[in-house]
Structures are given as structure tokens and as C-alpha cells.
């Protein structure tokens, strides 16, 4: 090795070979992964903006090569100038290991994450997974994080050992040539990449969205975006959502659009024309004959559970029996696709109810109901209890925190506490031993958590699968086994539902009770390559069901979680629910800073819009296009979506100002 590096002619050419080879290898790897995952060059559902023409591909490759070359040459300049390691093999070693190894590691992490979630996943959405706490979200994934950190530490130890070994075997000598830093090349690449970043959004949105899926381009544009955010509104010239009014802080992507002022503040749909948005119902008291209310939430239970069969066996026979003699509304839509937001909407009757606002807990307590909570999750998680007044109004409050000594997993994250349903039913039996307990109207809230990720815990019977898929083996390649594991968990929750129903019937309570069963959201099981919920708008992630033992419940259009409170109050008053037909709004992320928005205008008629890329989809048709290229019925659907979202944001702001 020493002889090789003493050959000046070879040494003079070697760094060009290494730099060029590194660019080619990293580019080939990243582009192959991007095309496989996103259909970058070939298209596919959710990727209508494929880079599929010769002109687009030439522009894309120009931008991509410029950005990745800028990154590599920039780090080379740092190595040579700042580390003062500018002779022989160390600069090349640092370049290949730091840039090459680091880039490959980032690619692996990025595409491993997107193997489960859509690319709308962000720190904000990770925080939603933790019920508003990023710490809890990280604790939830602590097993995977620990393995990753352990591998990183071992890799670092090996790196140091190899470097020291090479230093001893091939010491740097005074006769070795100094490597050129290529400062002028770096400046040239910076200017060319900057000009391309400014020009590409105007030239081709397809190329822009394709480049935004690559690491080097994304790193450059994120930095340039901050440098060009002249009005400090969070958006610059160079961004996935560029600020077309860089010196006006009231106009930028996701700005609140002021209705009927002739200005399109957020850049979508023109000036906002308000659509009717139902206000949060006021406190409603139940008088006269007051039936008991039994509300059961089945975590992550999808809309298609009713009628689902695995090898000819029904997944939810007890739920189906209740629906057959009572009523079924399916699908019903979660507005956000996360537990905390869904339960707040359900109990509060609003998209984003404020703390202290009307809720089922507050109005039923005021109506003379005794309230009991039996939940397999911590109900303080994400502020659920505080917002809807759960703990303060409950006479019996047994949740995941109180029973955490019985939790199914040892993970310390609050959001990962899961209590088996059998423990909840045991607590219920202990508190409701005496028949006199039922002389006062009761509101019983159960939360069954078994269908939650990872869909299996110790002690769960195997009814629909012979082998539950371990968490460590969950991947798209094991999709069929994963789905059987999930449906087995739903079956187990349905069995526990059957136990509860049998107890209510045995005690003569069933006929005097309004029983409502629902999921809090749905769950993607790799049908379109994604796993989980809350990161992509579709019927699987947002769609659940409403089943009640009361017959005759019908609706004229789709319903959302915010409609549940009005439906339940009507049933308690022995009235037919009257829910006006309207689009159901859904968002990925917070209402005010969503990355994706959608509306359901029918059982399967869903329109979505990626606000960060401008990609609009008629989801049920798997048809997508850029929002600025739409016409006809597709354009009308997207305009209704934007109008509904803008009106809901405006109402939400008005509510906040009035509080």
C-alpha cells in the first residue's frame, strides 16, 4: 500500500477516480431505491408526477448530479482545508467513509422509515404518535432505536480501529503530494445548483418533486430556503412549498386565508369563499328516561371489519351480530387518524375541541349520570382527559396508568402502555357487582387496545393465525402474515366484546342501554406499501365504523368522529339522529399546519391534496395530478376540498379568539 501511494502519477489521478466513483455509486444506489419506492421514473399510485420524459430526466439528472457533487466536493474541501489532512490516503479515507458511509446510512434510515410510513412523516407526526410528546414517540420506538445506536457505536469502534491500523501500516510521508481542495469547483457547483433550484419549480413540478425526494438536493434546498426567507414567515424562495411573496409576511404557503378580501394568502384555491361548517354543539342535558350509555372503542379497528373473513372465519362475529340487530354506519372517518385527536373529536363533537369545551363527559355528568372509565391506554395521553373532562367527571377511573403493572409490554413510553381487555372486564365486574349500581343511569367507557401495533401480546389466543408475526419481522415482505396477526388481534377484542355483552344481557341491562362500538381510526397493512395510520389519507387509515344496538340509525352522507357526540345524544333522547350531509374533512398533521388534506364525500369518494408537493388525488380512482394542472370534475373536487379546509381553519381561529 505504501508503494502504491508513493507513485506520484497514480496519486495525482486517484482522487479524481475516487470522487467520480463515489458520485456514481451513491447516485445509482439512491435513484434505484427512489424509483423502487416512489416510482420516481415509472410513476404509480400516489406518484402522478413521475420524471418520465426525456427533457424532464435530463433536467432532473442535471440538478441531482450538481447537488450531490456539490455535497461531496464541499466535504472534500472541508477535509483538506480544516482537518489539514491533505496528503496520501487519509483524505480519501475520510471522504469515502464519512461521505460514502454516512450517505448510505441516511439512505438506509430514510427508506426503512418510508417502508412503513408515507413520506409525509415528520417530527410533527412523530410527536402525534407520542400523543404530543416527541419523547414518548421515541420511547415507543426505543427497541429499534437501541439496536440502531448499538450498531452505530460498534461501527464507530471498528472505524477507529481500522483508521489506526492503516496509520501504522501506511504512515503519511513528506514526499507525498498534497491534494487540491477544488475551491473554485465548489463555488461553481454552488452557483449552478442554486440557479437550478430557482429554475426547476418553474420549469417542471415533476422534476421538482422528484428532486425533493433525494437527500443532497433536499439538504441544499432546505439550507437555501432558510437563507432566502427574507420576511421570516418560515418559507423562502427555494422550498418544496416556495414563498411566491418573499417580502410579504402575510402571504406564504399554509398562511391563514382571510375570506372574501380578494387575496389568496395561502396560494391554494384563490381567495377563500367560506363553506358552511357545523359549529360544536352546546352542552345538551338528558332528562326524563335516561338510558345507560356503553361506549366501546376498539383501537385501530378498520372500516372493513364487518364482513371480514379469514379462511372463512368471521373476524368479528359479536360485532356483526350487534350490527345485524341494531345499526351499522361504515365507513365513518377519523379526521386526523391519530388516537388522541380522534377521541377528542368523538367526545367533544368538533374537529379540534378546546380544553373545557362541551363534551359527553361534562353534559352526562350534569344530567345525573354516574361515569366509569375502563381503558387499556393512559387517558391522560396527549391531553385527552383534560380536553374532554374525563378524569374530573369520572366516578370510577381505571386506565392504562392505573393498571400499568399489568401492561403487556415493558416499554416505558406512555403511548405504548397496553392493558389486556380481560383486566378491564375484571375491573368492571368488581365495580358493578351490586344490582343497585344500575339504579342510577350509567355512562361506561371502554377502550380495547389489543389491535394496536404490534398487534400481538403474550397471552393473546391464536384464532386466525398459527404464528403471530414478531415485531422484529414486521415488513412489507411479510405482509400476509402481518395482516393475519392484525385480524387475530381484532378477533380477540371482539371476543372480549362478546363477554361484555353477555354480562350486560345477564344482568338485564342490555335493553335499557344505548351501546355504541367504534374504532378510533383505521390501519394500513402494507396494501399500498405503507403501515400504520395518520400519515396518508385513505379509507384504510381514516376509515372505521359505528355500530349500535339501536336499530334505525341511518345517515345521508359520510360522517366523521365529530358527528358521534350528536348521534349519541340523539340516541339517549330516543330520537333519530339527524346529521346533515356534508364533506368530512381529514388532515395529516394539525389543522393549521397540515402536510396533506382530504375530504370524504361518500363511502369511498375521497379527494386528497399534498400541500407540500401540490399533488392532488381522487383516491378511490387512484388518479393523481398536480393541483395547478387540473380541470373539470377533478378540479371541482379539489376546490371543494380547499374551501372546506380553509373554512374549518377560519372557524377554528375564530373559536380560539373567542375563548
N, C-alpha and C positions, 0 to 999 in steps of 0.2 A: 504493500500500500504506500509506503514511503517513497519507493522508487517511482511509482506511478505519479504521485503528486509533485515530485521533483522535475518532472518533464514539463518545461515551461510552455511548450507549444500546446500540449494537451491541456495544461492548466488554463491557458488563456481561452480555450474554447469550451471548457467543461461547464462553466456556469451558465452559458447560453443554452447548452443542451439540457441542463437541469431545470432551468426556469421554463423553457419552452415545453419540456416534457411534463413538468408539474401542471402547467396550464392545461395541456391536452388531457392528462389523466383525470384531473379534477372536473374539467368541463364535461368529458364523456360520462363520468360517473353521475354527476348531478343531473344532466339533461336526460339520461336514461331513466333515472329514478323519477324525475318530474313528469316525463311522458307516461311512465307506467302508472303513476298515482293520479295525475290530473288530466291525462290525455292532452298534454301540452301541445303536441304537434298533430294529434289524431282526433281530438275532440271527445265528446261523450256527455252523459247527463251531468249537469252542474258545471260544464266547461264548454259553453257555446262559443267562447271567444278563443278558439284554438288558433295557433300560429300555423296556418295551413296553406298559404300561398307563397310563391317564390319571393315576392317582394317583402312580405312580412317576415319570412325566415331570414332573408339577408339582413334586414334591419334588426331583427332580434339577435342574430349572431354577432353583428357589429357591436350592439350595446352590451351583450353578455361578455364577449371577449375583452372589450375595453374595460369593463368593470372588474372582471376577475384578474386581468393583467395589472390594472391599477392597484388592486389589493396586494398582489404578490410582489410587484416592484416596490410598492410603498414599504412593505415589511422588510424587503431586501435592503432598502435604503437605511431603515432603522438599524438593522443588524450591522451593516457595515459602518455606519456613522456613529451610532450611540454606544453600541457594545464594543466598539474598537476591535472587533474580531474580523479583520479584513484580509487574513492570509490563509492559504491552504484550505483544508477541509472543514473547519468549524462553521464558517458562514453557510456553506452548502448543507451541512448537517442541521443547523438551526432552521434554515429555510424549509427543508423537506419535512422535518419533524414538527416544527411549530405551525407552519402554514399548511403543509400537506396533512399531517396528522390531526391538527385542530379542525381543519375544514371538513375532513372525513367524519370526525366525531360529531360536529354540528349537523352535518347531513344525516348521520345516523339518528341523532336525537330528534331532529325535525321530522323525518319521515316515519320514525317509530311513533311519535306523538300523533301524526296525521294518519297513521294506520288505524287509530281508534277514533279520532275526532276529526271534524272538518277543519279547514284552515281558518275558520272564524275564531278558533280557540285563542285566547289571550289571557293576560294576567287578570283582567276584569272577570272573565268567565271562570278562570281557576278560582278566583275569590268566591264566585257564586257557588261553586262546588263545595266550598268551605262555609257556606251559609253567611257570607260576608267577611270571612276571615281567611286571608291567604295562608296564615299559619296552619289553620285546620285543613285547608286543601292540601298543603304539603305533608301534613301528618297522615292524611288519608292515603297518600301515595308513598308513605315512609318506607315500606318494604322495597319498592322499586328504587327509590332514591338511595337507600342504604347500599343496595347492591351496586348502583352506579358509582357512588362515592368510593366504595371499597375497590372497585375496578380502577377508578381514577388514581387512587393512592398507590395501588400496586403498579400501575403503568408509570407513574412518576418515579417510583423507586427503580424500576427497570431502566427508565430513561437516564437517570443519573448514573447508574452503574455502567450502562453502555457508553455514555459520554466519557466517563473516567477511563474506561478500558481503552477507548480509541485514543485518548490523550496520551496514555502511556505508550501505546504501540506506534502511534504516528504523531510525534511532537511537531509543533509548528517551528519552522526554521527561518532564519533571517533571509535565506536565499529564495524563499517562496514569493511569488508575485502577489501584489495587492489586487484585490478585486475592485472593479469600477462600481461606484454606487448608483449610477444611472439616474442622477437627479433630474436631468433635462427630460429624459424619457418619462419620468414620473409626472413632471409638470405637463407634458404633452398629453399623457393619458388622462390626467385630471381634467384638463380643458375639454378634451373630446368627450369624456363621459358626462361632464356637466352639460355640454351642448346637446348631447343625445338625450339626457334626462329631461331637458326642457322641450325638445322637439318631439320626442316619441309620443306623449299623450295626445298631441295634436295630429300627428301622422297616423297613428293606429292604436285604438284602445285594446285590440287583440294583443299587439306586441307589448303594450304597457302592462297588461295583466299577466302576460307570460313572464316578463322580466321581474315583476314583483314577487313571483314565486321562487326566485333564485336568491341565494344568500349574499353574494358580493354586491349585486345590484341593490338589494334591499338595504344592506348596510350603508351603501353610498347615498341612496336617496333619503334614508332616514336622517343621516347627518346633514345633508344638503337642505332637507326640509326645515330643520331647526335653524339653520343659518339664514334661510330666506323667509322666516316667519317675522316679517317686519312689524306687523301690527300686534304681535304677541297674542293671537287668538288660538294658538295651538296648531295652526296649519300654515304651510309655506307653499312656494311655487312647485316644489318637487315632492310629490307625495302620491300615495295611492288615491287620495282624495285631495287634489291640488286646490289651493285657495285662489280663485279667479279674481278676487278683490283683495290683494295683499296689503293694501293700505287702509282698509275699512274693516274695523274690528267687529262690526255688527253683521257682516256678510262673510260666511265661511261654511264649509261642509258641516252639517248637523247643527247649524245655528237654528234657534227657535224662529220659525217663520211666523211673522205677525200677519194676521188675516186682513185681507182687503185694503192693504196700504200701497198696492201697486209694485211691491218689491219682493223678489224671490230670495229671501235671506239664505236659505239652505241649499239652493241650487237644484232642487228637485221639484218638478211638477208645476213650476210657475208660482205666482202669488197664491197663498193659501186661501181657499174658499172653505169655510167651516162646514163640516158634516155633522149631523146630529149624533151626539154621544150621550148615552144614558147616564145620568148622574148616580152617585152612590145613594141607595135608598136610605131614608132616615130610620131612626130607631122605631121598630114595629113591635108592639106588645101583643101577646097572645092571651085572649080572655075566653071565658066560657069553658067548654070542654077542651081540656088541654091534653092531647095525646103525648105519649112518650116519644122522644126522638133518639134513634140509634143511628149514628153515622160511622161508617167504617171506611177507612182509606186503605187501599191496597197499593203499596209503594210500587211505582214503575209498571203498573198493570196497563197493558196496551188496549186499544180500542177493539182489536180483533180477538180478544179472549173469549167472547161469547161465540160459540160455534166452533172454536178451535179444537182440532183433533190431532193427537199424536199416536200413530199406529192404531187408529180407530178409537182411541180412548179420549173422552172429553177432558179438556184441561180444567174446566171449572163447572162441574155438574151442579153444585149447590147454587152458584151464582145464576146459572141458566134456569134452574127451577124457580128461583125468585123472579127473574125477568119474565118467565112464561106466565106466571100467575099475577104478576104485577105489571111493571112498565120498564122499558129499556129505551134509552136515548144513546145512540152510538153512531158516529164518534161525537164526543164532547172534547173541547180543546183547552189545553193549558196555554195560557197567554205567553209564558216565558219558558216553560219546560224545565224548571227547577222546583224542587220541593218547597223551599221557603216562600218563594213568590207565589206559587200555586195555592198553598194553604192560606196565605194572607188574602188572596183574591177570593177563595171559596168562602171563608168565614166572614170577610168584610164586604163582599159584593161590589168590588171595584178593582180596576187594573192594578193600582198601587195605593191601597188604603193607608191613610196616615195613622200614626200611633194615637190611640184614644178615640178613633172614629167608630161609627156604629158597627156592630158585629153580632153574630149569632150568640156568642157567649154573653155579651153585655145585655142584649134585649131579652134573651131567655131567662137570665138571672133576674132581671127586672120583672119578668112575667111570672115569677114564682117557681121556676124550675130548680131542682137540685142538679148540679152538674158534676159529672165524673169523667176523668180523663184516664185512659189506659193506652199508653202509646209506647211502641217499640223504639222510638227515637227520642232524643232530648228535644223537648218542645221549646226550650229557650234558644235552640239552634237558629241562627240567622235572625233573631228577634221576632220569631213567630208569636210566641206567647205574649210578649209585650205589646205588639201591634194590635192583636185581636182581643186582648184582655183575658187570656186563657187561665193563667195561674191565679190571677187576682179574683176570678169569679168561680173557680172550681172548688167544690166541697171535698172531692177526692181527686188528688193529682198524683198519678203514678206514671212516670215516663222513663225514658232511657237513662237519664241521670240518676234517678232514684234506684233503678234496678241495675246499675252498671256493673255490680258484682256478678250479674248473671249474663253479661254481654257475650255474644257469640264469638267475637274476635278480640284479641288483646290490644289492637291498635289504639293509641291514645287520643286520636282525633275525635272531637265531639261529633262530627258528622259521620263517623264510622261506627258509632255505637249502635248495635242492633240487638234487640231483645226478642227472643223467640216468642211467637204468639201464644204458646202454651202457658208461659209465665203471666201473660196479660190476662188470659182467661181464668187462671188460678186466682189472681188478684181480684178479678171481677166477682168470682164465686164467693170469695171471702167477705167482700163488702156487701154483697146482695143475698145473704143467707136468709134474712127475715122477710116474709111476705109484706110486712108493714112498710118496708122500704119503698114499695111501689105505690103507696097511697098518695104520695106527692109526685107530680109529673117529673120525669127524669130526662136529662139530656146526657146520653152516653156517647163519648167519642173514643173510637178505637183506631189505632194506626198499626197496620200489619206490615212489617218490614222485610219479610223473607225474600220477596222478589228483587230486592236491592242488589246491585253489583257487590260481590262477585257471584251472586245467585245460588250459593250453597253454603251451608254451615253445618258443623258437626251436630248430629242428631236429627237432621232432616231426612225423612224417609225417601227412598228412591222408588218412585212410582212410574215415571215416564222416561227414565234413563237407567242404564245399568252402571254407568260410571260418570259421576259429575266431573265437569272439566275443572281442574285446579286453576287457581288464579294465575299461576306462573305460565300456564299453557294457553291462556286466552289470546287468540289471534284470529285474523281473517281466515287463515288456513284451516282452523278448527271450527269454522262457522256452524256446521250442522250439529256438532256435539255441544257447542255453546248454546245454541237455541234450545236443544233438548234440556240442558241444565236449567235454563231460564224458565221454560214452561213447567218443569218439575217443581220449581220454587213457587210458581203461581198456583199449581195444583195443591201444594202443601198449605198455602194461605187459604185456598178455597175449602180445604178440609177443616181448618180451624174456624172458618166462617160457618160451616155446617154445624160444628159443635156449639157455637154461639146461638145459632138459630134454634137448634134443638132445645137449648136451655130456656130461651125466651118462650117457646111454644109449651114446654113442660110446665113452666110457671104461669101460663095463661096470660103472658104479656104481649105476645106477637100481634094479636088482633087490635090491641089498644096502642100500638106503636107505629110511628112512621119510621121505616127503615130505609136508609139510603146507603148504597155502596158505590164507590168510585175509585179510580186511580188518581194520583196527583199529576201524572204526566205519562207519556209513553216511553218507549225504549227502542233504539235502533240496535239491531243484532247483526251488523255487517251486511244487511241487504244491499246497500249501495256503497259498501266499503267503510261504513262508519259504525262506531259503537257508542252507546250511551244516550244522553239526552241533553237538550239545552244548547246545542252548538250548531244545529241546522234545522230549518223549518220544513217539516213534512208531517204526514199523517201518523207516521210511526213514532216520532219523537214527541209530538204535541198531542196526538190523539189518544183519548182514553174513553171511558164510558160512564153513564149514570144509570144505575139500576135501583128501583124502589119497589117495595111490596105493595104500593098503592097503584091500582090499575088506572088506565085512562090518561096517563101523562104523555102528552104529545107536544111537539114544538113545530113551528112553521119554518124554521131555518136552523142553521148551526148555532150551538150555544158554547159559551166559554165558562171558565171557572167563576168568573164574576157574576154569572147568572144563577149560580147554585143557591145563594142565600135567598133570593126572591122565590125560587122554586120551592125550597124547603119551608119557608114561611107560609106560602100558599097551601102546601100540604098540611101543615099544622093547623091552619084555619079551615081545613076541609074544603078548599077552593081549588079549582082547576088552574094550574099555573098559566099565566099569560105573558109569554116572553116575546117581545116584538122581533120580527125577522130583521136581522142586520148582519153585516160582516163581523167576524170575530178577529180581532187584532192579535197578532203574535209578534214577538221580538226575540232576537238573540242578544242578550245583554239588557241593560237598563233602558227604559222607555226613552229617556232623553239622549242617550249616547249609544244607541243600538248599532251593531255592525250588520245586522240583517233584519228586515221586517217582512211581515206576511199577513194575509187575510184569508180566512176560510169563508167562502160564500155558498157552500154546500157541503154535503158529506165528504166529497173528495175534491171539490173545486178550490184549490189553494194557489194563490199568487204570492210569489216571494221576490224580494229585491235585496241584493247585496249592496249596501250603501258605500262600502269601501271600494268596490270594483265596478259598480253600475250594472251588474248582471241581474236581469230580471228573468223569472221562470214561471211558466204555467206548470206547476209541479206535477199535477196529475197526468199531463201530456208529455212530461219530460222534454219540454221545449223551452229553450233559453235564448236570450239575445241581449245585447247591450241596450240599456234603457233609452239611449239617445237615438236608437235606430228603429224604434217600434212604430207601428201604425195599426189601424183597425181595432178589432176587438181586444187584441193583446195590449195595445196602448191604453185602451179604456180601462181594462182591469188594473193595470199598474197605476194609472191616475187615481182610481178609487182607493187603492192601497195607500198611496202617498197622502191623499186627502184624509183618510181615516187616521193614519199615524199622526199627521200634523195636527189634526183636531184633538186627538187624545193627549198629545203633548201640551197643547194650549190649555185644555181643561185641567190637566194635572198642575200646570203652573198656576192657574187661577185658584185652584184649591189650596195650594201651598201658601199663596199670598193671603188668602182669607183666614187661614188658621192662626 
